[in-house]
Amino acid sequence: MVEPTEQLVEENIKEKTEAPEIHSKYRKIILAAQRSKQLQRGATPRVDMDPRKSKSTRIAMRELEEDKIEYEIMPVAGANESQ
């Protein structure tokens, strides 16, 4: 299930924006899983790996390691409100 606070950006944006740092291994896994689904549906890998010889999860993890994936971490509604 995709968390509403995380969104993987598939569109190619002309200017390169700095992706936020991933501070949680769980967030990294969620992002890689989302990208893996895109690769399985026919998206072109952004790293030099043969999709016929490498699993989509390995390609997605390599893309994350090399900062080839653009993503945005959305704030949780109501998380910063004080009581």
N, C-alpha and C positions, 0 to 999 in steps of 0.2 A: 504494500500500500504506500502511496506517495504522501509524504507529510505535506501539509499545506504551507509549512514554513520554508520549504526547500523547492527550488525550481531550477531545472536544468535548461539552459538556454541553447537551443539547437540552431537558431538563425545565425548566420555569419554577420557579425557586426563590423562595420568598416574600421572603426578605431578600436584598438586594443585597450580594454579596461583591466585594471588590476583586480584579479579574483580574490575574494576574502580568504584568509588562511583557514584551513580545516583543522580545528582544535580537537575533534573527536573522531575516533576510529569508526564509530557508528555512522556518523555523517558521511565519512568517506565511503563506507560500504553502500550507503543509500545512493549516493551520487554515482558510484560505479555501476550499481544495479540498474539505475535509470539509463545510463549511457549504454550499458550492455543490451538493454531492450531495444534501444535505437539502432544499434549495430545489427542485431538480429533481424530487424525490420528493413535493413538495406542501407543504413547510413554509411557513408564512406569513412573509414578509419583516418584519424588525423596524425597517426604515427606510422612509421615505416615497418609494418608487420603484415604478413600475408594472412588475410582472414580465413583462407582455406586451411591453413596450418596451425593457427592460433585460435583459442577459444575467445569468444567475445568478452568474457570477463577479464581475461588477461590483457586484451587490447584496451579495455576501458580503464583498468588500473594503470597501465603504462601512460595513457593519455592524461590521467590525473597527476601522475608523478612528474610529467613533463609540462604541466600547465597548458595543455592543449584544449581543455574544456572550459568554456565560459559558463559560470553558474552564478546564481544570485541567492542569497540567504534572506528570506523575507522575515521581518519581525513578527512575533506572535501577537495577535490582537489582545490587548489587555494585560500583557506581560509586564509593562513598565508603569502601570497605573498603581499609585500608592493608595493604601486603604485608609 
